Amino acid sequence: MIGSVQKIARILNCFTDEEPVLGNLDIATKLDLNPSSVHHLLHTLCQEGMLIKDSQKKYRLGWKLLEWGNRVMYQKEMLSGAFPIVEGLIRRFKGAVHIGMFDQGEVVFVLKASPKESQEIPTYVGSRKPAYCTSSGKILLSSNPPMVKVTVEKGLVQRAPNTITCAAQLQTELQEVKKRGYSVSDNENELGLYGVAAPIRSYSGHTIASLNIVGEPFYMQGRDSKGILEHLLLTANTLSKELGYIDV
């Protein structure tokens, strides 16, 4: 398995600015591999969108690589300027703040920041949580219907008292989230935690990430709840504008 992955990486590295188009034999010769073995790998890479085969039976890098590259750029752009922007949320409120991105039915946190006096939240950069029962996940799912199918297929497991485990109920919830522009998770992913999330949009208007703040229910739903929501939405909108989003 590892050997195949290494071969695939070496094949993709064959394509350069000087040689953007290569044939099966060209690649086999460059890598000193059997042309038949290379052909099978090239076929798989084409199926997965990482390579494109033209009418001359030559290969070039595919659009899937560009898609992945764009995702990396979005993360880089967001993270480089995100801390100063979310600082106001962290200073003013006691919750832990995250930026999350969707991956195969889960939310991956690419940023976490919290004030010293906040409740300890069991998350870290790189940690994953189910999309269907987190505020971060629900805001992402509400704007991206294909993600919902992937998420539901992984299973809606009861994780806390208020976890949504019915696909139809989840769809209804996501419609409400999209309508109001923010999502809430109240004892859904973990007992004793309340989260609220807002969308981060790219220049195209697509939701590519989420910004949330998580804390104890009595605090998050207390006298500062309106202020928390207002500042969260304002901060998410500021992050979106940093990515070129124009609020019309």
URDA-V328435 format. One record per run of one state. SS is the DSSP state (h for helix, s for strand, l for the rest). FROM is the first residue (numbers start at 1). TO is the last residue. If there is no record, write none. Layout:
[[SS:FROM:TO] [SS:FROM:TO]]
This chain:
[[l:1:1] [h:2:13] [l:14:21] [s:22:22] [l:23:23] [h:24:31] [l:32:34] [h:35:47] [l:48:50] [s:51:53] [l:54:58] [s:59:61] [l:62:62] [h:63:92] [l:93:95] [s:96:103] [l:104:105] [s:106:114] [l:115:127] [s:128:130] [h:131:133] [l:134:134] [h:135:143] [l:144:144] [h:145:154] [l:155:166] [h:167:180] [l:181:181] [s:182:186] [l:187:193] [s:194:201] [l:202:206] [s:207:215] [l:216:216] [h:217:220] [l:221:224] [h:225:242] [l:243:248]]
